[in-house]
Amino acid sequence: MGGFFKSFFAALLALVAFTVVVVFVLLGIVGGLASSKKENVGAKAVLVIDLSHSYREQMKENPLANIGANDSYNGPGVYDLVRLVRQAKKDSSVRGIYLKCNSNANGFATSQEIRNALIDFKSSGKFVLAYGDVIPQKAYYVASIADKIYCNPKGGVEWKGFASELFFLKGTLQKLEIQPQIFYAGKFKSATEPLREDKMTDANRLQMTELLNGFFNSLLYSTASARGLDTTELRKAVNENLIRFPEDALRYKLVDGLKYDDELKDEMRDRMKVSKTEFLNFIELERYATAAPDYKAEGKDKIALIYAEGDIVDGKGDKDQIGSDTYRWLIKKARLDKNIKAIVFRVNSGGGSSLASENIWRELTLAKESKPVVVSFGDVAASGGYYLSCNADSIFAQSNTITGSIGVFGLVPNMRDFFKDKLGVTFDGVKTAPEADGLTVTKPLSEIQKRFFQDNIDSIYHDFKSRVAGGRKKTMEYVDSIAQGRVWSGEKALQLGLVDRLGNMQDAIDCAARMARTSDYQLKEYPEPRSFLDLLLGDYKKSVRAQAVEEELGEDGYKTFNALKRIKAMTGISQARLPFDFSIE
């Protein structure tokens, strides 16, 4: 009995201690949140935009940001950023923008949204100054519109062209005696290439080369236009490796000067006519969102803005996924709300489950029968991301959006020899029908099962093409000619008829308002904010786990780890997913 009470009071003491810790953590968070709401713009403010922050589609809510968590950026989404810059343009307290360009964690379409917002801001006459120690090309794409671009005298500008490298696991699987049993439709549908090849296929090399050239040409032409330079000279500087030192970047007019950080800030003081000893009033975007006047428009009517970002999955999914059940409910909610006059569906996804894509397509099609449905593409809207979008009234993409990839694949690994020869594990069992064990990974598929799976893939591919043909008013033959799993840029997709217009999120919203015949509206944004406790408990656990893995593997190892996780997610039939995890260096 004494042992029982000893254990009981020890557990009780631990529970009390845990409760005290939780209370103090919650008080710290609430205090941090409360203090952040007391921020104000102040006089002679400089808005800071740091391109190293990844601006997701919807505001990133991090309840640990105010108590020193490593993943502390608790900032706006990309459309919030655009609206905040628009607000700063007319805010007399904001004198200019400081663009930090040491890296760019955003995709090309997002970078294009930010760049266009800064171009609009400059029309106010306020300054935009860009600075980085070493400015990479993707950051330079945004920075090129600045009034002045500076780099560290010992730093420089990266100007070498783009490259993208894929890794292949065919040899690894052979050594492990794992046989990937792969089924696909579309010769460009190369999502499974890392498992079945040891190098890029000619088809994949062709589409990747075309995409990279498109992005590179965009960099050259935008730089030439913004800086008054010649594209031929810019291309020559890349091909002949002429930009190796900071002085080279200055000589070829990629930057306006070589300055240290303190010298840049002295220039800001000169522009604002303040003393050299006065502290500059820098205001980060997340602070400006709480301190500035309301940057979200108010109006009589409502337009639903639904953000869909991440892998498309069956069921509810999590906050970083597009769960079919969750999004069917969100669309239905907007469809049945009589106060909502139109729906704008923002897609940033490389795809996923074809069935989930079909179910979301169906709900958007039902919504289209009662009110306008306009789709806006972000960095990526390909495969399943394009599938669910193709029947909208109008589709907007950026010229640098990655889209298309109309194709399907499936994967069922045979791991029998791996278990037997590497682990000494064997399997046996009984069944009531010859093909009852068709999805097991412990034996190879029979010829009948292989035919069944390929027929299933072909059927889904046909359905995919028919959805596109119906939504885009094209023949099946034409859709097949541009499908085959091939990936296109937004600019090329416009020429092919896969999208209706090139434009940003605001363009899509303006279109929806015109179709709904309203100019007096406000946006109702979905998914709606989660509860504080849900954010705290869910995000903390996930953040700590991800941080531990990244610290152990390093940045490059963590990227490979995530790529392997994506390959694991491919297992199964009926995947409508982008053929690669697109990364450009």
C-alpha positions in Angstrom: 0.0 0.0 0.0 2.9 2.3 0.8 4.3 1.8 -2.7 0.9 2.7 -4.2 0.7 6.0 -2.3 4.3 6.8 -3.1 3.7 6.3 -6.8 0.4 8.2 -6.6 1.9 11.3 -5.0 4.8 11.2 -7.4 2.5 11.2 -10.3 0.4 13.9 -8.7 3.4 16.1 -8.1 4.5 15.6 -11.8 1.0 16.6 -13.0 1.1 19.7 -10.8 4.5 20.7 -12.1 3.4 20.1 -15.7 0.3 22.3 -15.2 2.4 25.1 -13.7 4.7 25.0 -16.7 1.8 25.0 -19.1 0.2 28.0 -17.3 3.4 30.0 -17.5 3.9 29.2 -21.1 0.3 30.2 -21.9 0.7 33.4 -19.9 3.9 34.2 -21.8 2.2 33.6 -25.2 -0.8 35.6 -24.3 1.4 38.4 -23.0 3.4 38.3 -26.2 0.3 38.4 -28.3 -1.1 41.3 -26.2 2.1 43.3 -26.4 2.3 42.7 -30.2 -1.2 44.3 -30.6 0.1 47.5 -28.9 2.5 48.1 -31.8 2.1 51.3 -33.8 3.6 52.5 -37.0 5.2 55.6 -35.6 6.7 58.4 -37.7 9.1 58.0 -40.6 8.7 54.2 -40.7 10.5 52.0 -43.2 8.6 48.8 -44.0 10.9 45.7 -44.1 10.3 42.8 -46.5 12.7 39.9 -45.9 12.7 37.5 -48.9 14.2 34.8 -46.8 10.7 34.3 -45.2 8.5 31.9 -47.0 5.3 33.7 -47.7 2.6 31.0 -47.8 -0.8 31.5 -49.4 -2.5 32.1 -46.1 -1.2 33.9 -43.0 1.1 31.7 -41.0 0.0 31.5 -37.4 2.7 30.5 -34.9 1.6 30.8 -31.3 5.2 30.2 -30.2 6.6 33.2 -32.2 6.5 35.5 -29.2 8.3 33.3 -26.7 11.5 32.6 -28.7 10.6 29.5 -30.7 13.2 28.8 -33.5 10.5 28.8 -36.2 9.5 32.3 -35.0 8.2 33.9 -38.1 4.5 34.6 -37.6 3.7 36.5 -40.7 1.3 37.3 -43.5 0.5 35.2 -46.5 1.5 36.4 -50.0 -1.8 38.2 -50.6 -1.6 39.8 -47.2 1.8 41.1 -48.2 0.4 42.5 -51.4 -2.4 44.3 -49.5 0.0 45.6 -46.8 2.3 47.1 -49.4 -0.7 48.7 -51.0 -1.7 50.1 -47.6 1.9 51.4 -47.1 1.8 53.1 -50.4 -0.9 55.5 -49.1 0.2 55.5 -45.5 1.9 58.8 -44.8 3.8 57.2 -41.8 5.7 54.9 -44.2 8.5 56.6 -46.1 9.9 53.6 -48.0 10.6 49.9 -48.2 13.8 48.0 -47.2 14.0 44.8 -49.2 16.3 42.2 -47.7 17.8 40.0 -50.4 20.2 37.5 -48.8 18.0 34.7 -50.0 14.6 34.0 -51.5 12.5 31.2 -50.0 9.6 31.8 -52.4 8.7 30.3 -55.7 8.8 32.2 -59.0 5.1 33.1 -59.1 5.1 34.3 -55.5 8.2 36.3 -56.3 6.4 37.8 -59.3 3.4 38.8 -57.0 5.8 40.5 -54.6 7.7 42.2 -57.4 4.5 43.6 -59.0 3.4 44.9 -55.6 6.7 46.8 -55.2 6.4 48.2 -58.7 3.0 49.6 -57.7 4.4 51.0 -54.4 7.1 52.9 -56.3 4.5 54.9 -58.2 3.9 56.7 -55.0 7.3 58.3 -55.2 8.4 56.5 -52.0 11.8 54.7 -52.1 12.5 51.0 -52.4 16.1 50.0 -51.4 17.4 46.5 -51.8 20.3 45.0 -50.0 22.1 41.7 -49.5 25.5 40.5 -48.6 25.4 38.0 -51.4 22.2 38.3 -53.6 21.1 35.1 -55.2 19.4 35.1 -58.6 15.9 34.5 -57.4 16.2 37.3 -54.9 17.7 39.5 -57.5 14.6 38.9 -59.7 12.5 40.8 -57.1 15.2 43.3 -56.2 15.8 44.4 -59.7 12.9 46.9 -59.5 14.3 48.7 -56.5 15.4 52.4 -56.8 18.9 51.3 -55.7 20.4 47.8 -55.2 23.5 47.4 -53.0 25.6 44.5 -52.0 28.3 44.0 -49.4 31.8 45.1 -50.7 33.0 41.6 -49.8 29.8 39.9 -51.0 28.4 40.0 -54.5 25.6 39.0 -56.9 25.0 35.4 -58.0 24.8 35.5 -61.8 25.3 32.0 -63.2 22.1 30.8 -64.8 19.7 28.2 -63.3 20.1 24.5 -62.7 17.9 21.8 -61.3 19.2 18.4 -60.1 17.1 15.3 -59.4 18.2 12.2 -57.5 17.5 8.6 -58.5 16.9 5.6 -56.3 16.8 2.8 -58.8 20.2 1.5 -57.8 19.3 1.8 -54.1 16.2 -0.2 -54.6 18.1 -2.9 -56.5 20.6 -3.2 -53.7 17.7 -3.5 -51.2 15.9 -6.0 -53.5 12.8 -3.8 -53.6 10.9 -3.9 -56.9 8.8 -0.8 -57.7 5.8 -2.0 -59.6 4.8 1.2 -61.5 1.9 2.1 -63.7 1.4 5.4 -65.4 -0.4 7.2 -68.2 1.4 10.0 -70.1 5.0 9.8 -71.4 5.9 13.0 -69.5 4.5 11.7 -66.3 7.9 11.3 -64.7 7.0 11.3 -61.0 8.1 7.7 -60.6 11.4 8.3 -62.6 13.5 8.4 -59.4 12.4 4.8 -58.7 12.6 3.3 -62.2 15.5 5.2 -63.9 19.1 6.1 -63.1 18.9 9.4 -65.1 16.4 11.7 -66.6 14.3 10.4 -69.5 14.5 12.4 -72.7 10.9 13.5 -72.2 11.5 14.8 -68.7 14.8 16.5 -69.8 12.8 18.3 -72.5 10.2 19.7 -70.2 12.6 20.6 -67.5 14.9 22.4 -70.0 12.0 24.4 -71.4 10.9 25.4 -67.9 14.3 26.5 -66.8 14.9 28.4 -69.9 11.5 30.2 -69.4 12.5 31.2 -65.8 15.9 32.3 -66.9 14.6 34.3 -69.8 12.1 36.0 -67.4 15.1 36.9 -65.1 17.0 38.4 -68.1 14.1 40.4 -69.6 12.8 41.7 -66.3 16.3 42.7 -65.2 17.0 44.4 -68.6 13.7 46.3 -68.4 14.1 47.4 -64.8 17.8 48.4 -65.0 18.0 49.7 -68.6 20.4 47.0 -69.6 20.8 44.8 -72.7 19.7 41.1 -72.5 22.5 40.1 -74.8 25.1 41.5 -72.4 23.3 40.0 -69.4 23.3 36.5 -71.1 27.0 36.9 -72.0 27.8 37.7 -68.4 26.3 34.4 -67.4 27.7 32.3 -70.2 31.3 33.7 -69.7 31.1 33.8 -65.9 31.9 37.5 -65.8 30.2 38.2 -62.5 32.7 36.7 -60.0 33.4 39.6 -57.6 31.3 42.5 -56.2 33.2 44.9 -58.4 32.0 42.9 -61.4 28.4 43.3 -60.4 29.0 47.0 -60.1 30.8 47.2 -63.4 27.9 45.4 -65.3 25.4 47.6 -63.5 23.7 44.8 -61.6 24.1 46.9 -58.5 24.3 50.6 -57.9 27.0 50.5 -55.3 29.0 48.4 -52.8 28.0 49.3 -49.3 28.1 47.9 -45.8 24.8 47.7 -43.8 25.5 50.9 -41.8 26.2 52.8 -45.1 22.9 51.7 -46.5 21.1 52.9 -43.3 22.9 56.2 -43.6 21.5 56.6 -47.1 18.0 55.9 -45.7 18.5 58.6 -43.1 19.6 61.1 -45.8 16.4 60.2 -47.9 14.2 60.8 -44.9 16.2 63.8 -43.7 16.9 62.5 -40.2 20.0 62.8 -38.0 22.9 60.3 -38.5 22.5 59.4 -34.8 18.8 58.7 -34.9 17.5 55.2 -34.8 15.6 54.1 -37.9 12.0 53.1 -37.4 12.0 49.7 -39.1 8.7 47.9 -39.1 8.4 44.3 -40.0 5.4 43.1 -42.1 3.8 41.1 -39.3 4.0 44.2 -37.0 2.6 46.4 -39.7 -0.3 44.1 -40.1 -1.4 44.8 -36.5 -0.3 48.4 -36.4 -1.6 49.8 -39.7 -5.1 50.8 -40.4 -7.2 47.8 -41.5 -5.8 46.7 -44.9 -8.7 44.4 -45.7 -11.5 46.0 -47.6 -15.0 46.2 -46.1 -18.2 46.1 -48.1 -21.8 45.1 -48.4 -21.4 41.9 -50.4 -19.0 39.1 -49.8 -16.6 37.1 -52.0 -15.2 33.9 -50.6 -11.5 33.5 -51.0 -10.5 29.9 -50.4 -6.8 29.0 -50.0 -5.8 25.5 -51.1 -2.1 24.8 -50.5 -0.2 21.5 -50.2 -0.7 17.9 -51.2 -4.2 16.8 -52.2 -5.3 14.0 -49.9 -8.4 12.0 -49.2 -10.2 12.7 -45.9 -9.7 15.8 -43.8 -6.0 16.2 -44.2 -3.9 18.6 -41.9 -3.3 22.3 -42.1 -0.5 21.8 -44.7 -2.7 19.6 -47.0 -5.8 19.9 -49.2 -8.1 17.3 -47.6 -11.0 16.5 -49.8 -13.5 16.3 -47.0 -12.4 19.6 -45.5 -12.4 21.5 -48.8 -15.7 20.0 -50.0 -17.3 21.4 -46.9 -15.6 24.8 -47.3 -16.8 25.1 -50.9 -20.3 23.9 -50.0 -20.4 26.4 -47.1 -19.6 29.2 -49.5 -22.0 27.9 -52.1 -24.9 27.8 -49.8 -24.2 31.2 -48.2 -26.5 33.7 -50.0 -24.4 36.6 -48.8 -21.4 35.2 -50.8 -21.7 36.4 -54.4 -18.7 34.7 -55.9 -15.9 32.2 -55.0 -12.2 32.7 -55.7 -10.2 29.5 -55.3 -6.5 30.0 -54.8 -4.5 26.9 -55.7 -0.8 26.2 -54.9 -0.4 22.4 -55.2 1.5 19.8 -57.2 -1.4 17.4 -56.8 -1.9 14.1 -55.0 -4.9 11.8 -54.8 -6.9 11.7 -58.1 -10.0 10.7 -56.2 -9.7 13.6 -53.8 -9.1 15.9 -56.8 -12.3 14.6 -58.4 -14.3 15.2 -55.3 -13.2 18.8 -55.0 -13.7 19.3 -58.7 -17.3 18.1 -58.2 -18.0 20.5 -55.4 -16.5 23.4 -57.4 -18.7 22.4 -60.3 -21.8 22.5 -58.1 -20.8 25.9 -56.8 -20.3 27.2 -60.4 -24.0 26.4 -61.1 -25.1 29.1 -58.5 -22.4 31.7 -58.5 -19.1 32.7 -60.3 -16.1 30.5 -59.6 -12.7 32.0 -60.4 -9.4 30.1 -59.8 -6.1 31.8 -59.2 -2.9 29.8 -59.5 0.1 30.3 -57.3 3.6 28.9 -57.7 2.3 25.5 -58.7 -1.1 24.3 -59.9 -0.3 21.0 -61.6 -1.7 17.5 -62.0 -4.4 17.1 -59.3 -4.0 20.9 -58.7 -5.1 21.5 -62.3 -7.7 18.7 -62.2 -9.8 20.2 -59.5 -9.5 23.7 -61.2 -10.2 23.0 -64.8 -14.0 23.6 -64.8 -13.9 27.1 -63.3 -15.5 30.0 -65.0 -12.1 31.6 -65.4 -8.5 30.6 -64.5 -5.7 33.1 -63.8 -2.0 32.1 -63.6 1.3 34.0 -63.4 3.6 33.7 -66.3 6.0 31.8 -64.0 3.4 29.4 -62.6 4.1 25.7 -63.1 0.9 24.0 -64.3 -0.4 21.2 -66.5 0.9 17.7 -65.8 -2.3 16.1 -67.0 -1.5 12.5 -66.2 -1.8 9.7 -63.6 0.4 7.1 -62.0 0.3 4.4 -59.4 3.0 2.5 -57.4 2.8 -0.9 -55.6 6.2 -1.9 -54.3 7.2 -5.6 -54.1 9.3 -6.0 -50.9 9.3 -9.8 -50.6 13.0 -10.3 -51.3 13.9 -7.3 -49.1 12.1 -8.9 -46.1 13.4 -12.4 -46.8 17.0 -11.7 -47.8 17.8 -8.6 -45.8 15.6 -9.1 -42.6 14.9 -12.8 -42.6 11.2 -12.2 -42.5 8.8 -14.4 -44.6 5.0 -14.2 -45.0 2.2 -16.7 -45.5 -1.6 -16.5 -45.3 -4.9 -17.6 -46.7 -7.5 -15.9 -48.9 -11.0 -16.4 -50.2 -10.4 -15.4 -53.8 -7.4 -15.5 -56.2 -6.9 -11.7 -56.2 -7.9 -10.9 -52.7 -4.3 -9.9 -51.7 -3.8 -7.6 -54.7 -2.3 -4.6 -52.8 0.1 -6.5 -50.6 3.8 -5.4 -50.7 5.0 -8.9 -49.6 4.8 -10.5 -53.1 4.9 -9.5 -56.7 1.7 -8.7 -58.5 0.2 -11.3 -60.8 -0.3 -10.6 -64.5 -4.1 -10.2 -63.9 -3.4 -7.7 -61.1 -1.0 -5.7 -63.3 -3.5 -5.5 -66.1 -6.1 -4.4 -63.5 -4.0 -1.6 -62.2 -2.9 -0.4 -65.6 -6.6 -0.4 -66.8 -7.4 1.6 -63.6 -4.7 4.2 -64.4 -5.8 4.4 -68.0 -9.5 4.9 -67.0 -8.6 7.7 -64.5 -6.4 9.4 -67.2 -9.3 9.3 -69.6 -11.5 10.9 -66.9 -8.9 13.6 -66.2 -8.7 14.5 -69.9 -12.5 14.5 -70.2 -12.7 16.9 -67.2 -10.2 19.2 -68.9 -11.9 18.9 -72.3 -15.3 19.8 -70.8 -14.0 22.6 -68.6 -11.8 24.2 -71.2 -14.1 23.6 -74.2 -11.5 21.5 -76.1 -11.7 18.2 -77.9 -10.3 15.1 -76.3 -7.8 14.7 -79.1 -6.5 18.2 -78.5 -6.3 17.7 -74.7 -4.4 14.4 -75.2 -1.9 16.2 -77.4 -1.0 18.7 -74.7 -1.5 16.3 -71.8 0.7 13.2 -71.5 1.8 14.4 -68.0 3.7 17.3 -69.5 4.4 20.4 -67.3 4.0 23.9 -68.7 4.7 27.4 -67.6 1.7 29.8 -67.0 2.7 31.7 -70.1 2.7 28.6 -72.3 -0.5 27.4 -70.6 -2.3 30.6 -71.8 -1.2 29.9 -75.4 -2.5 26.3 -75.1 -5.8 27.3 -73.6 -5.2 25.7 -70.2 -5.7 29.1 -68.5 -7.7 32.2 -69.5 -5.5 35.0 -68.4 -2.1 35.9 -66.9 -2.7 37.8 -63.6 -2.3 37.8 -59.9 -4.6 37.1 -57.0 -6.1 40.6 -57.2 -6.8 40.2 -60.9 -8.8 37.0 -60.1 -10.7 38.8 -57.3 -11.5 41.7 -59.6 -12.8 39.3 -62.2 -15.0 37.5 -59.7 -16.4 40.9 -58.5 -17.2 41.9 -62.1 -18.9 38.5 -62.7 -20.9 39.0 -59.5 -21.8 42.5 -60.6 -20.5 44.1 -57.4 -18.0 46.7 -56.5 -18.9 47.0 -52.8 -17.6 43.8 -51.3 -15.4 42.3 -48.6 -13.5 39.0 -48.7 -14.5 36.1 -46.5 -11.3 34.0 -46.3 -11.1 30.2 -45.7 -10.0 28.1 -44.0 -11.0 30.2 -41.0 -8.4 30.8 -38.2 -8.0 27.8 -35.9 -8.4 28.1 -32.1 -5.5 29.2 -30.1 -5.2 25.9 -28.2 -5.4 23.9 -31.5 -2.6 26.1 -32.9 -0.5 25.6 -29.8 -0.8 21.9 -29.3 -0.7 21.0 -33.0 2.0 23.3 -34.3 4.3 22.9 -31.3 4.6 19.1 -31.6 5.1 19.3 -35.4 7.6 22.2 -35.2 9.7 20.4 -32.5 9.8 17.1 -34.5 10.7 18.8 -37.8 13.3 21.0 -36.1 15.0 17.9 -34.5 15.1 16.1 -37.9 16.5 19.2 -39.7 19.2 19.8 -37.1 20.3 16.1 -37.3 20.4 15.9 -41.1 21.4 19.4 -42.0 19.7 21.5 -44.7 20.6 19.3 -47.7 19.8 16.1 -45.8 16.5 17.5 -44.7 15.6 18.3 -48.3 16.4 14.7 -49.3 14.4 13.4 -46.3 11.3 15.4 -47.4 11.8 14.1 -50.9 11.8 10.5 -49.6 8.6 11.3 -47.7 7.0 12.5 -50.9 8.0 9.2 -52.6 6.5 7.3 -49.7 3.3 9.2 -50.3 3.2 8.1 -53.9 2.6 4.5 -52.9 -0.8 3.4 -54.1 -2.9 3.7 -57.1 -4.4 6.8 -58.8 -1.9 9.6 -58.0 -2.3 12.8 -60.0 0.9 14.5 -58.8 3.6 16.8 -60.2 6.4 14.7 -61.7 9.2 16.3 -59.6 9.8 18.3 -56.4 10.9 21.4 -58.3 14.0 23.0 -56.9 16.2 25.5 -58.7 19.7 26.6 -57.8 
